[in-house]
Amino acid sequence: MVLSHVENGRGNDREADLIRRAVARDESAIRAIIQANNRRLYRVARSIVRDDGAAEDVLQEGYLRAFAALPAFRGGSSLSTWLTRIVLNQALQHLRRRSEIPDSAIDPPQAQGEVIPFPLSGHPSIDPERAMAQRELCRLLERAIDELPEDFRTVLIARAIEEMSIEETAELLGLRAETVKTRLHRARRLLKAALAEHMDSLFGDVFPFQGKRCERLTNAVIKQLIPGSR
């Protein structure tokens, strides 16, 4: 227990140091914060807007707002939870703005984001047929998640895919812990009805945000925060 407490203290010290340096516009600290949170925040944003490009726009705007407000961060929650709440609110604002646009003004091919064919990670020797089958299953899972009611979809992303705790999810979404449990249970039942036994084994590969996409967004945010940076 003492070791755990010490490790937690060190983690808090590292986070505080990152925040201090990011407030001073230290590029390496900003980059570290963004890259540590990109996947979670992208998945949360996409669970709301259900569009890949819109999720990236929401994420970038969320980061810009967060770093502008970072000097006022007081550590009432973890930095990750604080960032997630900002991106969640930004995604909801995006939906509200979008609802004010007449359907006729939306270009049909762009009204619904395409499902990205995500590469499989950690399986370099997998045979082509099996790789193709797994990619298709990932697409099916992503579509099934997109079709969930928003209340269920957001809880599922937070709990089952990002592995946030019940308490953290409840705090993030302003729900009771029991409501989080109920919505997660119902979301799983809906997905299992569509994907049967394939579902649980696929969560790790859906909605990734890494590699060039992660690097591109990180550079875009830093370019706006630190003029003249590379």
Long-range contacts (C-beta under 8 A, 24 or more apart in sequence): 15-78, 15-79, 16-75, 18-79, 19-70, 19-73, 19-79, 22-67, 22-70, 23-70, 23-71, 25-225, 25-226, 27-222, 27-226, 27-229, 30-67, 30-221, 30-222, 30-225, 30-226, 31-218, 31-222, 33-79, 33-83, 34-63, 34-217, 34-218, 34-221, 34-222, 35-214, 35-218, 36-80, 37-79, 37-80, 37-83, 37-84, 38-209, 38-210, 38-214, 38-217, 38-218, 39-162, 39-208, 39-209, 39-210, 39-214, 40-80, 40-84, 40-162, 40-164, 41-83, 41-84, 41-87, 42-207, 42-209, 43-157, 43-161, 43-162, 43-207, 43-209, 44-84, 44-87, 44-88, 44-91, 44-154, 44-157, 44-158, 44-162, 45-87, 45-88, 45-90, 45-91, 46-157, 46-207, 47-145, 47-150, 47-153, 47-154, 47-156, 47-157, 47-158, 48-88, 48-91, 48-92, 48-94, 48-95, 48-150, 48-154, 49-91, 49-94, 49-95, 49-98, 50-112, 50-113, 50-146, 51-112, 51-113, 52-113, 52-114, 52-116, 53-110, 53-113, 54-94, 54-113, 55-91, 55-113, 56-213, 56-217, 57-94, 58-87, 58-90, 58-91, 58-94, 59-87, 59-217, 60-217, 60-220, 60-221, 61-90, 62-86, 62-87, 62-90, 62-91, 63-87, 63-217, 63-221, 64-221, 64-224, 64-225, 65-90, 67-221, 67-225, 77-171, 81-168, 81-171, 81-172, 84-172, 85-172, 88-154, 88-172, 88-173, 115-139, 115-142, 115-143, 115-146, 118-205, 118-206, 118-207, 118-208, 120-205, 121-205, 121-208, 134-202, 134-205, 137-195, 137-198, 137-202, 138-202, 138-205, 138-206, 140-194, 140-195, 140-198, 141-191, 141-195, 141-198, 141-199, 141-202, 141-203, 141-206, 142-206, 142-207, 144-190, 144-191, 144-194, 144-195, 145-191, 145-206, 148-187, 148-190, 148-191, 151-183, 152-183, 152-184, 152-186, 152-187, 152-190, 153-187, 155-180, 155-183, 155-184, 155-187, 156-183, 156-184, 156-187, 156-188, 156-191, 157-207, 159-184, 160-184, 160-187, 160-188, 160-203, 161-203, 161-206, 161-207
